[in-house]
Amino acid sequence: MEKQILHYCTAARWPLALSVLAGLLALLATVGQMALLSWVIARVFLGHADLQQVGLALAVLLVIIGLRAGLVWLREFSARRAGNRVKSELRRRLFEHLLLLGPLFVRGERSGELIATLNEGCERLETYVARYLPQAVWSLVIPLLLLVIIWPLDHLSAILLLITGPVIPVLMIAVGSYSQKHIQRQWATLARLSAHFLDTIQGLVTLHLFGRSGAQEAHVARLSDEYRRRTLRVLRYAFLSGAVLEFMTMLAIGLIAVFLGVRLINRELPFEQAFLVLLLIPEFYRPLRELGTQYHAGMEGRVAAQRMLEILASLPPVREPREASRSLPAAPLTLTCEQVTCRYPDSERPALHNVSFTLSAGSCTALVGRSGAGKSTLVNLLLRFMEVESGAILVNGLPLDRLPADLWREYVALVPQRPYLFSGSVRDNIRLARPGASDEEVERAAELAGAADFIRELPAGYDTEVGEQGLRLSAGQLQRLALARAFLKQAPLLILDEPSSSLDPESEALLSAALARLRRQCTVLVIAHRLNTVAAADQVLVLDGGRLIESGPPAALLQQPTSAYAQLMTARLQEAGAVPGKEAEAL
């Protein structure tokens, strides 16, 4: 896993390597410091040397202490820098990959869990990279280096270190493997808590409307309490393993110190040599103890990294062309579907089956059908959010799959049935379609969409903050701003998902006039649910069960009582409780 993480974060390799190198050099400085210290103590207390005789050694000792402090600072700084680079780079790559995976992937995930992965997961990964990975290297290399240094000084102490040293990592792995399951459950609980908390915040209106806010509060409290219990359980294992490791380390140091003391009294070792070995023994166990301290924090980052790597390994639903077309389609656009069949990855039944039709340049086509007929799937195909399984979609005779998805989407403007507005001003939300548009162009688009009047009545006009998801606006106002955004884009293909569903009659008339003007310069596809929307179209496509069962001019289809389109419109009027009027007279 470490290689996979560093593969995505090449900029962190050199700071991480520098941190490891600085840690090893700091060890050598520590050895030099201990050797000089033991020499000075032996000369002063046993050789009765004065300050003048050891003055040079003390000066060198001070230099080494300063050098070691500088190396420790470099070690920590480089490790933190590597951790920050990994965190920021992986967060950026995750966000880019989520954009590449598109709305179909996000639709199958909980937004709160993805947010927890992008935020909390990346923060925990920083500890894993900055602390655990360098410490794992030091725990392997530093004890071996110290064994090489201690061996010529005292064979017996080196053998005891070689026997007692492996006990600590073995014990740590045994405890860690057991606690890793609890860490995974802790992370899963945090992800559920984040997802549910976000759902609750976004659904406050619905919860208050149905009087369920208390129940949701209790559910969030239960999830929070479960996360608390799992966190305390993980901490309990971490503290327990830390106490055991500390006890084993102190026991091993004490055992070797006793052997050294006995042999020193028996004059089997000189004082200076025995004292140096005694000073180096804690340094032998220090990286192992620190690895135990960082192990649980590192495992939290490892568990978070597993989820990140799963997301990064997910294949995008749309394959970018190996050889993109050099000739781009020019407006106006003619779209042709030839025997198009596609299905969702989790479904065996095709969402569309052998669908063929043509959207002529400058025409307006209405797409109708019952819920689940395949209308949204067709829009997803035209937006290149998913691939055609068989058949082809042609744009001015050019296969759509030969165009890069991002480039093609510049040719398409979409007004969804539930438009999304970002937190910011009205002007910024409209200008999202074309960031370089002038204020005059933004206001012209608002006029076309019938939004200018209500915008001027807002407290700050076009600079009014709309709030997150446009919560400060009504459904009709949201839809008109989405229409203005689509008009500003001036794309040659305009897709509207029932644009008049939340509009008043006056705004609907303005929309009809705007669409009449737009048809001169773009091709329009309208997912229609109302008869007056369909009546203005040049042709109607009727989908049922993923198949195109009928197509033709709306007036001609309405004159055929047995046509699927006429029956569908009649059923919708009856469901809406329509009274005789213009819509009923059209039937």
N, C-alpha and C positions, 0 to 999 in steps of 0.2 A: 504493500500500500504506500510505503514511503516513496518508492520510485514513481508511482502514479501521481502522487501529490506534487513532487518536485518536477515531474514532467510538465505539469500545467503551470509551474511557477519557476521557470528557469532563472529569473532574476534573483531568486533567493538562494541559489546554490553557492555563489561566491561569499556572501555574508555568512552563510552557515558554515562553509569550510573555514573561513577566517576565524569564526568563533571557536571551532574545534581546535584549530592550530594555536590560537591564543590561550586556550585552556591547557594545552599540552606544554606550551612554553612557560605558563604560570607554574606548572608542576615542577619543571626544571629549576625555575627561580626559587621555588619553595625548598627543593632539595639543597640548593646552594646556600639558602638562608639557614637551614637546619645544620648543615655541615659547618658553616662558619660559627654558628651559635655554640655548637658542641665543642669546637676547638677553643673558642674564647673562654668558655666556662671551665674546661679542663686546664687551660693555662693559668687562669686566675685563681681557682680554688685548689688545684693540685700543684701547679707549678709556681704559685705565688707571684705571678707576673703583675707588673704595674700597668697603669693606663697608657704610658708611652709605648710599652711593648705590644699592646693589643690595639693601639689607636688606629693603625691602618686597617686592621681587620674589622673594627667597628665601623669605620667610614665605608668600607666596601659593603658591609652588612646593611647600612642605611640605604646605599644605592640599590642594592638588590631588593630591599623592601619596597622602595619607590617603584622599581621596575615591575615587581610583582603586582603592585596596586594598579599600575597602568595596564598591565596585561589582563587583569581581572575586569577592569573597566571596559577594555576593548572586547573581551569575551562577552560580557553582558550586552554591550551596545550592538555588536554584530548579531547576536542571537535575537535581540528584540527587533532589529532591522529586518532580519530574515523572516521572523514571525509576522511582522506588519506587511511585508511584501506578499507573503503567501496569502494572508487574509484578504488584502485588497485585490490581489490578482484573481484568486478563486471566486471572490464575490462578483467581480466583474465578469469572469467567464461564465459563472452560473447564470447571471442575469442575461448575458448575451445568448446563452444556450436556451434559456427559457423563452426568449423572444423567437429563437429559431424553431423551437418545438411548436410554438404557436398556441392558439386558444384551445385546440382539441386536446392537447396534453394537459393544460391547466384545468380544463373542464373536469378531468378525472381526478384532480388532486384538490386538497383543501388549502385554500389560500393562506390561512394562518400557519399551517405546517410548513409551507414553502417560505414564508416570512421568517419563521423561527430558524429554518436552515440557513437562510441568507444572512441573518443577523447573529443570533446566539450561537449557531453552529460555527460560523467563521471566527467568532471571538474565542471559542474553545479550541479551535484548530490552531490559533496563534500560540497558545500554551503548549500544545503538542509539538509544534515545530520549534519554538524558541527555547523550550525547557527540556522536553522529554528526549527529542532526537539527539541533541548534542550530549546530553547526560548519558544516553545509551552508549555512545562512542567512548566517552571518557571512562565509563564503568568497565569497559572492556580493555582499553589501552593502558590507562593509568596504573591499575594493579599489576599488570604485566611489567611495565617499566620499573615500578618500585621493587618487584621481585628480582629483576635483573640487578638493581642497585644494592639491595639488601643481601643478596646471595653471597658476594665476596666478603661482606662484613660479618655475617653470622648465618651459617648454613641451617642451624636448627630453627632459628626464627623464620627463615624463608620457608622451610618445610611446614611449620605450623600455620603460617599464613596461607600456604597453598592448600592446606587441609581445611581450614576454617572459612576461607574466602568464599568458596562456591556455595556454602550453606545459605548465605543471605540471598543470592539471586534465585536459588531453587525454592526457598520459602516464599519469596516475593511472587514468583510465577504461580506457585500453588494457590496462594491467597488471591492473586490477581485474576486468575482464570475463573475462580468462583464468583468474584465480585463483578466481573465484566458483564455477566448476565443481568445483574441488578442495574448496572450503568446503562445498558441498552434499554431496560424497562423504564428507567428514569428519563432517558431522552425521549422515548415514545410517549410517556405521560406528559412531558413538557410540550411536545408537538401537538398532542390532542388538546391540551389546555390553551395553547396559543390559538389553534384553529377555532375552538369553541368560543373563546373570548372574542375573537374577531367577528364570528357569526352573530354573537349576541349584540355587539355594538352596532353592526350594520342592520340588524333586525329589530332595533328598539321600538320603532313605530308599530310593527306587527305584534311584538310581545305586549306592549301596552294596550293595543287594540283588543287582543284576546285575553287580557288579564293573566298572562303567563310570565311576567317579569320575575315574580317571586320564585316560580319553579326553576327558571333559568339561573337565578341567583344561587339557589340551593345546589344546582348541578355544577356551576362553576366552583362553588365552595367545596363540593366533594372532590372534583378534579384537583383543586389546589391542595386539599388535604392529602390526597393520594400522592401528589408530587412531593409534598413535604415529607411524608413517610418514606418514600423511596430515596429521597435525598439524604435523610438522616440514616437510612440503612447503608447507603454507600459510604457516608462519612464514618459510620461506625466501623465498617470493614477497613477503611483507610486508617483510622486512628489505631485500631487493634493491630493491624499489620505493622504500622509504624512503631508501636510500642514493642512488639515482638522483635522487630529488626534492631531497634535500639538496644534492647536487652541482650540479644545475641552478639551485637558488636561490642558492647561493654564487657561482656563475659570473655570474648576472644581476646580483647586488648588486655584485660586483667590477667588472663592465663599466660599470655606471652610475657607480660611485664614480670610476673612471678618467676618464670624461668630465667629471664634476663637478670633479675635481682639475685637469685641463688647463684648463678654462674659468675656474676660480678663479685659476690662475696667470696666465692671459691677461687677468685683470681683466674678464671678461665677466659675472661674477656677484659680488655682494657676499658677504662671508664669512658673515654671519648667515643670509642666504637659502640659500646653498649648504649650510651646516651643518645647517639645519633639514630640507632635502630629504634629506640623507644620513641623518639620524636617522629620518625617516619611511619610507624605502625598506624596511628590514627589517619594519616593521609592515605594509607592503603584502603581503609574501610570507608573513608569519606565519600568517594564517588558512588559506592554501592548503597550507602545510606541515603544519599541524595536522589539516587535513582528510585529507591523505594518511596521517597517523598513525592517525586514527580510522577510516579507510575499511574496513580489513580486519575490525576488531572490529565495525563497523557491519554489514558483510556477513554476519557470523556471526549477528547478531541478526535480520537480514532473512531469512535462510534459516530460522531457527527460527520467525519470525513467519509465514512461508508455511504451515508445517505447522499452526500454531495457527489461522490463518484458514480452512484446509481443514476442520478439525474444527468450527469455529464455523459454517461454511457448510453442514454436513451437516444435512439435514432430519430432524426426529424422525419415527420410524415411526408415531406416534400424533398425530393432529390434534386439537387442543383445540377443543371446540364453540364456534362463534361466539355462539350463544345457549344458554347452559347452562340445564338444566331447573331451575325454581324449586322443584319438589316432589321431595324426595329419597325414595328407597325406604325403607320401614320394615320392620324385621325382624318375622317371619321372611321370608326371600327365596325367591322362585320364579324360577328362571332358565329361559328358553326359547331354544333355538337354532332358527332358521327358515331352512333351506336355506343354511347358512353355507358359503361358499367363500373360501379365502384361499391365498396363495402367498408365498414369500419373494422378496425383490427379485432375488436371483441365480439364481432357478430358474424354469423355464417350466412345470414340472409343479405342479399345485396340491397343497399340503400337506394341505388338507381340501377335500372336494368335496361340496356339497349335503348337509351334515350337519344333521339335525333331531332334537331330543330335548328333554325337559323335566326339570329337577331340581326336584321338588316341595319346598315349604317343609317343613323338619324332616325331610327324607328323607336317606338315605345311598345314594349311587350309586357303584358300582365301575366304573372305566374300564380295560378290558383290551385287549390287542393286542400283536402282535409289535413288535420294535424297528423304528422308522421308520413305524409305522402312523399317527402323527399325534397321539399323546397329549400330548406336550410342546407341540405347536403349539396344541392346544385350551386348555391351561393358560395359554399366553402370551396368547391371545385374552381369556380370562377375567380375566387380570391387567392387560389393556390395555397389553401390551408391543408389540402389533402390531395392525393394523387389519383388519377384515373387508373382503374384496374385493367380495363380494355376499352378500345375505341380511342377517340381523339377529340380534342377541342382545338379548333383553328381560329386564329385571329388574323383576319385579312389573308387567309390561306397559309399562315405560318403556324406550326404546332406550338401550342401554349407551353408545353414542357421544355421547349428549347429556349425559353426566355427565363432569365434569373428572376426568382420570386420577388425580390425587393424592387427590381426594375419594373416588373409588370404591375405591381401594386401602385406605382406612381400613375398608372393609366386608369385606375379605378377609384371611384368615390363611393362610399357606403354610408347609408343612413339606416342604422339598425332600429328595430322596434323599441328597444330599450337603450337609448343612447347613453353614453358615459361621458361625463364632464369631469375634468380634473380640478383640483383645488387651485383657484387663481381667478383672474378677472374674466369678464365676458369677452373682452377683446382677445386675451391670450387663448381662450378656448376656441374661438373662431379661427384665429390665426394659426392654430395647430396644423391646419390643412396646408398652409403655405406660409412658412415663417417669414419669408421676405416680403409679404404683401403689405401695402401701405394702409394707413388708416382709412383712406377713401375707399379702397377696394374692400376692406372689411365691412365698412358701413353699407356699401353697395350690395354685398352678399346678404347682409341682414335684411335689407329692403326686399330683395328677391324672395327671401324665405318668410317674409311677413313678420319678422322679429323686431324691426326697427322701432315700432311704436312702444312696445312694452320695455324695450331696453332704455329708451329715453326717459321712461317713467321710474326707472330704478334709481336709488339714492345717488350713485356716482356714475350713472350712465354706463358707457362701455367699460369703465374701470371698476365697476362693482364686483366684489368678490362673490363667487357663486357657491362657495363651500365645497366640501368633499362630496363627490358624486353629484354635484349640483343640487344639494338638498334644500337650498334656499329658493329654488324655482319650482314651478308647477310642472306637471307632466307635459302639458302643451308647450310651455316655454322651453323645456329641455329639447323637445322634438324640433322646434323651430330653430334653436341654436345649432342643433346637429345638421339641419338642412342648410343653414347658412355656411357651416363648415364645409359641407359637400359642394355647395355652389362656388365657394371661394377656391376650391382646389382646381376647378375647371378641367376635370378629367374627362377623357373621351368616352368612358363607360361609367354610367351612374346607376347604382343599385339601391333601390328604396324598399324597405320592409314596412309596408303599410304606413306611408308617411303622414296620412291624414287622420290616423286613428285617434290622436289626442288634440286635434285642431278644431277650433270653432268655425262656423260657416264662412265668416269673412276671411280668416287665414287660409281656409281650404281653397277659396276662390283665388287668393293671391298665389297659392302654391300651383294651382292649375295653370294660371297665366305664366308663372315662371317656368314650369315644365314645358309649356308650349314654346317658349323662347329657347330653352336649353336643347330641345330636340333638333334644333337647326345645327348644333355643333357637337352633339354627343348622342350616344346610343343609350337608351334607358330600359332598365329591367325593374319592374315593380312587382313585389310580392303583395298581392292584393287580397283583402278580405271584405271590402265594401264595393257595392255595385257601381257607385258613382266614380270610384277610382278606376275600375276596369273599363268603364264605358269610354274613357278618353284614350284607351290604348289602341294601337294598330292591329295587334293580334293577341290572342289569349292562348296560353299553354296550360292544359289541365293535367296535373299529376295525380296518380292514385296508386298507392303501394309501390312506389319507386318506378312506375312506368308512365310514359306519356300516352294518355289514352285519347286526347283530343286537342286539336289546335285549329285556329281560324279567327276571323274578325269577330269581336264580341256581339255585334248586332246580328250577324248571320247565325251565330250559335244560339242566341236567345230565341230566335224564331223557330228553332227546332225543339219542341217540348220534350222530346225523348233524349236530347243531348245531355251528357254528363254535366256540362257547364250550366245549363238552364236548371237542372235539378239541384245542383249545388247552390246556386244563387237563391233559388226558391226556398231551400231548407234554411239558409242563413237568415233570410228575411223573416221566416216563421219563428226561428229561434230568438231573433231580436224583438219579436212582437211588433213587426212593422205594420203601420197603418197605410191605407191607400194614399199614394202620393206619387212623386216623380219616379222613385225607385220601383215601386210596385207597378206603375204604368209601363215601365220599360219591359216588364215581363209579359 
